Amino acid sequence: MYYSKLILIIAIVLGSNQLTAQNFSTGKELKKYYKENCNQFQNPKEGWNEAWIILPEEADFMIDLTEEVVEAKIYIENGEMKWIHYKGYGYHQEVYPLGTIKKGKGAFQKVILDISNELTEVYVAYDHTVIFKPQKTPTEPLLNTADEIGNVTFYSNENKLEKHGFYVFIQNTKSKDYDFVGFINKKCSDAEKCTSDNSLKVVLKNGKYEFYTVKDKIQINRKMPTRKYSIEVKGDASRPIELFTGTEN
């Protein structure tokens, strides 16, 4: 009986390792593999988890990653996907979860910023299929392995902030698209006293970044007020930035 239990435990561990080590070049391959082994996949735990991502097929979807299936780490909060961190990125993005995660499989959409001469839009689009790798404990975020990491804390004390908050985006230097990093709609007047509930802390690998903030208020010209912030992160420094309605449109 002892040996049969030991063999069963070894088989389970080996099976989990084999699932985690798999590489896939197409979404079709990954979906087939998941279907054949779905009983071995489990829902992710709270915190950061490793996953495979099947990227959207739409021709107008912009990302600098060329593979159809990529590996990433996803942060789970209250059972839902909140952030994604692609390997090689100096920051993580906030996502819009779709439905519930079942047997280690879920989906999310990207938050899109579209700025044109006619209007400014913020919306969600492009389904991403997520399959979480089997693991017993949450993993560490990729940024924790970087040599030098700093952060920027965005906050605001504007009137009517709860009704007209700020979307915060970072520009991807390769794709030139905008990646969503968070939303602020609660007041904070002192950067040193801000909390995670009334501010937005963005952890960043050392480097230069372009942030764009969008006020959630459509003006007569069909545009939303925007501002641009050029930021350089050095060492482990923390930089506070107070947001206010911009004059750029």
N, C-alpha and C positions, 0 to 999 in steps of 0.2 A: 504493500500500500504506500509506504514511504517513497519508494523509487518511482512509482507511477505518478505521484504528486509532483516529485522533483522533475520528471520528464515533462509533465504538463506545464510547469512553471517555465522551464527552459524553452519550450515550444512557443509559449506566449511571448516571452521576451524576444526571441529570435524573430518571431513574426512581426512584432512591433518595430524592431530595428530594420527589417527588410522593407517595411512600408515607408518608414521615414527616409531611407536611403535612396528610394526610387527617384529617377529623373525622367521627365516627360518633355517631348518637343512639341506636342500638339494637345489641344484641349480634348480632342476625341480620344486620344490615348489615356489621358488622365481620367476622363469620365468613365471609360470602359473599366479601367483598373479599380476605380472607386466602386462601381456597380458590382464587380466580382468580389470585393473585399469589404463591403459596406458595414458588415457586422463587427469588424475590428476597429472601426473608427468611432471616436467618442467626441462629445462636445468639449470645447476648450474650457480651461479654467480661467478665473479672473486674473488679469494681468497680461503680460506679453506671451504670445504663442506663435510657433512657427507654422507656416501655411504655404500651400500652392495657390497661385492666383491665375485664373484664366482671363486674359485681358479681352476687352471688347473687340468685336470684329469690324465695327463701323469704320469706314474709310476716313471720316473726319475726326476720329478720336486721336488726340495728340498726346504722345508720351515718347520719351527718348529711349525706352526699352524696346528692343527689336524682337524678343522672343514671344511666342504665343502663350507659353506658360512660364511664369516667373516665381521665384521663391521670395517670401517676404515675412515680416513679423507683424502680427496684428494684436492690438491691445483690446482686451475685453473688459467692459464695465457694466455691471448689473446684467450680465448675460448677453449684452449686445456689442457688436463691433464699434469701436470708437475711433481708433487711429490705425494707420498703416505706415510701415517703414520699409521702403524698398532698399535692398542692398546697394550701397554706393551713394545713397542720398545723405545729405548733411542735415536732414530734418525729417520729421514725420508729418503726415497729413491727416486731417479729420475726414471721416467718410460718413455717408448716409446709409445706414443699414436697411436692408429689405427683408421684412418678415423675421422669422425666428430661425435659429441654427438647429438643425436636426441631424443627428448621427455624424457630427463633425463637418457638415456641409452648410454653407450659407451664401449670401450675396450682399453686395452693397453697390451704391452708385457714387459717382464722383460729383462734388459740388463745383459747378462751372461758373466762371466769371467771363462775361462777354462784353467787351467795350468797343463800341463803334461810334461813328459820327452821328448816328440817329438816336441811339439809346444805350443804356447800361442795364445789363441783366445779370441776375444771380439765380441759378436754377440747378436742379440735379438731373443727371442723365448718365447713360452708358453703364449697363449692368456688368459687374465683375463677379464671376463665380469663385467662391473660396472653399477650399478643402483643407481642413486643419490636419497637420501631421500628428500621428499618435504620440503622446508624451505624458509622463506621469506628473510632472511639475511645470509651472510656467517658466519661461526662459527669460533671459535678460535682453533689454532692447539693444539693437545694434550700435546705437550711439555710445553705449557704455564701454565699447571696445576701442573707441577713438582716443587718440593721444591727448587732444585738447578740445574741451567742450565748454561753451559758454551758454548764455541764455539771454533772451529779451523778454521783458514783461510789459504787455500792453494793458493800459487801463484808461478809464475816462470818467469825467465828472460832469458830462453834458446834461442839460435839461432834457426830460422826456426820453431818457436813454432806454428805459424798459420798452417803450413803444418803437423807438427808432435806434436800434443798436448798430454795431459795426461788424461787418464781415472782414476778416483778415486773411489776405492771400500772400503767397510768396511766389516770385517768378522763377520758373525753371529755366536755368541759363542755357540748357541744351534744346529743349522743345519750344521755348519761348511762351509756353502756356502758363496758366496761373494755377497753383496748387493751394487748396483751402487748408488753413491751419487752425481756424477757430472763429467763434462769434462772441461778442461782448454786449450784454444788455443790462448790466447791473453796475451801479455807481461805485467809484472808489476815488477819494480825493487825495489820498496820501499813498504814494507808491510803496513806502516801507511797511504800510499796514494792510496792503491789499492781500486778499486770499484767493484760492483757486476758484471760489464762487463768484468773485466780482472782478477778476482780471484774467488775462491769458498769458501763461508762461510758455514760451517756445524755446525748446532746447535745440542748440545749433552746434554743428561742428565748425571749427574755426574757418573763417572765410568771409567773402563779401556777398551780401544779399540785397535784393530789391523787394520790399514789402509794399503791398497796395491795400489800403483800407477803403471800404465802401459803406457809406451810410445807408441804412435800410429805410430810405425815404425817397420816393419818386417825385421829382420836381415837374414843373409845368412843361419843360422841354423833354420830358420822358427819360431824363437821366438821373442817376443817383450821385450825390457828391462823392468824390474820390480824392485820395491823397497818396503820394508816393514817399516812401522812406528808404533811403540808401543807408545800409548798416554794415559795418565791418565788425566781426566778432574775433576778439583776440584773447588767448588764454582762457581762464575760467571766469572771466568777468561777467557780471550781471548788469544789464542796461535797462532802465525803465523808460517807457515812451508813453506820454499822455496823448490820447486820441481826441481830436476835435473835428468838427465839420470843415472840410477843405473847400478851397476856392477852385480847385481843378475840377473839371467836368468831363 
